[in-house]
């Protein structure tokens, strides 16, 4: 992710070996206040997480942390509360079964 030029973010040089991730989206702030909000948010994220990235096409944040997932999730909800549109743990989702279509691999 860090090598992708479209991403904006911060990576701490002392981050943990295997961080967990949160996905978050903040409510839109319209007009002149948008720039101020975005700068304050970036400073807050930079000081609160091992690393973070902003995905501009999705207007989402990827937040890496070293703590326990449940504690970090509740801390983010408490800290940003009304500013959050949503926040959730980033996790891999595997298919629940194998497709029975012999041509499945050609769909991608």
N, C-alpha and C positions, 0 to 999 in steps of 0.2 A: 504493500500500500504506500509506503513512504516514497517509493521511487516514481509513483504516478504524479505527473506535474499538475494535474487538475485538483489534487487534494491539497487542502490547507491544513496545517496542524503543527503539533509539537511532539517531539519524542524526547523523553528524559534519558540522559546517558546512564543513569543508574536504575533503570527499570528492572523489575523482577524477571526471573528466568522464564516463567510461564504465566503471563498475565491472563486474567479473565476479561471479558468484554461486555459492555452495555451498548445498546443502540438507543439513541434518544433523538427526539424531534421537539423543537421548541416552537411555541406559537409565533406567528408572524407579527412583527411590529411594523406598522406602516409609517410612511413619511420620513421626516427628518430624524425621528427617534431611532430608526432602524440601525444606522451606523453606530450610534452611541451604545445601543443595546448589544450589538454584535461585538464591539470592542470590549465591553465589560464582561460579556460571556466568555470571550477568548481568554481574558486574563484570569477569570475564575476557573475555567477548565484547566488552564496551564498550571495553576497552583494546586489543583485538587486531584489530578490524575497522573499516572506514570506516563501516559501519552494519550493523545487524542487526534482525531482527524475529522475534518468537515467534508462531507460529500456534497458538493454544490448542486449537482443535478437532482439529487434527492432531498436536499436541504436537511440532511441528517448528520448527527455526530456519532462517531465511534469512539468510545471511551475505554481505555485500558486501565486496569487497576490491579493491585496486588493483594487486596483484602479478601474477605469471604464474600461470595456473591450476594447473599441475603442482606448482609450489613450494608454493602455498598449500594444496593438497590434502594433500601430504605433511606440511606443517607442522601442520595440524589433526590428522591421524592420529597424528603423533608426540606432540603436546601432550596430546590428550584420550584417545588410545588405548583403554583398557578401558572408559571411560565412554561411548563411541560405540556406538550400535546400528548406524548407517550414516552415511556422508557421501559425497556425490557432487556432480559439477558440475551446475548447473542449466542446461539447454539446451532450445532449442525443437526439437521433433520434428515433422517434416513428413510427410505421407502419402507412401508410396512409389509410389502410383498413384492415378489418378482413379477414383472409384467408377463402376460402369456401371449403377447404378440411377437411373432418371429421377426417382424420388421421394425421393432421398437428402436433399435440402435440407429436406424436411418432417419428418425424424426429430428435429430440434432444435427 
